[in-house]
Amino acid sequence: MSSQDVVIDDFSEPIVLNLDISRGSYSMKSFQISGEVDDSVFIRMCSECFNFYLEGKIDTVFSMDFNGSSSVDSTLFFFDPYKAKSGKLKITYSAM
């Protein structure tokens, strides 16, 4: 299992993270998100995934299955500050 941390504290524009997840067999990716924002944000675990709406104090985990060899999109994570202007989020992502 590989794991990495990213801290988001710039809420001026959307961010797309290219996750360093080794490609290969069918697997699961997991995102632990913790921190606090002054208003609402959206996160998405792939370009065709649904938006998840988060606000205020955040301490949650999202997981999804993915085929590591299927597409580049399986390694992307999307963050949209939406209405939030400030805050700090720590995102720990891992693949198993």
N, C-alpha and C positions, 0 to 999 in steps of 0.2 A: 504494500500500500504506500502511495506517495501522498504527501500533504504539504500545503503551502499556505502562508498567510499574506493577506493584502489589507492595508488600511486605506480607507477612503475618507478624506477630510476636505476635499475640494468638491463643492456642490454647484459649481458654475456651469457645468455641461454634462451630458450623458457620457458614460464610460463603457467601453467594451474591453473586457479582459480576455486575453488569449491564454488559457490555462495550460500549464506545462504538465499535461497528462500523457503518459506513454500510450501509444496506439497498440492495438492488438486485440485480444479476445474480448468477448462480451463482458461487461462490467457494470459497476455502479459508481456514480459520482455524487458527492455529498457536499453541501454548503452549510457551514455553521456561521450564522450572522449575529453579531452582538454589538451593542453600542446604543447611541441615542441620536435622534435627529429632531429638528425643531418643527417639522411638518411631515407631509407624506412623501414617500419615495416608491418607486417601482423597481423590482428586480425580475430578471428572466433568465432561465438556465439554458436556453438555446433560442435561435431566431424564431422558431415556430412554436415555442412554448408559450403558455399563458403568462401574463404579468401577475406578480404577487405584490399586493399593496401592503406597505409597512409604514408605521409611524410611531413617534414617541420613543420610549425605551424598547429596545429590540433584543431578544434572546431566543433565537429559533434555529431550527435545522430543516433543510430541504434536501431530499434525496431523489434520485431518478436513475433508472437503468439506461444504459447507452451501449451502443456497439462502437467500440473505439476505432474500428476500421471503416466505419460507414461514411463519415464526412468530417470536414474541417469544423463544421458547426458544432459538433459534439464537444469541442474544447473551448467554446465561447461562453462568456457570462456577461450579461447586460445589466447595467445600473443606470437608472434614470432618476435624477434628483427631483423631478416633478415639481412639487411646491416647496420642498425643503431648501433653505438657504445656508444652513450650517448644521454641523454635527460631526460625529466621528463614528465610523463603522469598521469593525474588524471582520473580515471574511476569511474563514479557514476553509479551503476546499481540498478535497481528497478524492482519489479514485481507488477502487478496490477491485 
